[in-house]
Amino acid sequence: MAPRYMDDAALAHREEEILDKALEIISRDSIVSLTMDKLVANVNYSKGTVYKHFSSKEDVLAGLCNRNMRSVMELFERAAEIEGSAREKMTAIGFAYMVSVLLSPQHFTLVMNAKTELFDAASIRRQEEHEEIDGKLLSVICGIIALAVSNNELSLSTSEDIQKISFSLWSMAFGTIGLLLNGEKACSTTTGLILEDRVIANGNIVMDGWNWLQSDRDQAEFMQLLKSDIFAAELDALEQQNIYLRAA
């Protein structure tokens, strides 16, 4: 009997199924507990089929990381298309990043390992995918900064300042989310702090430090727009997890 032909869509669907099961195992147990044997035992595919998609545990983790980054990319693009100032677009980027992490904190942990030996052991395909998506995410952020310059919201002395601003905003958001994601477990300085407040406030601190002009629109009004319209679907999904970001 001739082997059953699977088109690209069917292969992609099967790969997504395998990734879903890997994430389920990680969410239930831990990243360390995931093995290829355990993954094979939990899917309806043979070991050979699973290995056709993923060469190793590290390749699976890289696949999960890349999938999440694509989701983040979609949110970033939505934020960048908002009608408003460049500074508002950047604020929306920070909010979108936080929302993406709250939707799947396991993925955030995977991304934290993305530049470690995890990716060195992944397939060349996954590594190239990662670099491509990473570049697109950076391009969206740098594009907003360039827009701020063209709109005279921001004055830069050298072209490399765009990279510096991008790094300062990303590192502030990444660190804030990483420290506050688990409440007060990280360190005593997080006691009583609210994740959303700090993500937005710390982003403002960075932009103020670069003398980025503030928007004429009231920020509370803008944040309500993000919650009730731009990212309403994501906030609905969070509320299904008993995570509430909308104003009472």
Helices and strands as residue ranges (DSSP letters): H 8-28, H 36-42, H 47-53, H 57-80, H 86-103, H 105-112, H 117-120, H 124-150, H 160-180, G 188-190, H 195-209, H 219-225, I 226-230, H 232-240
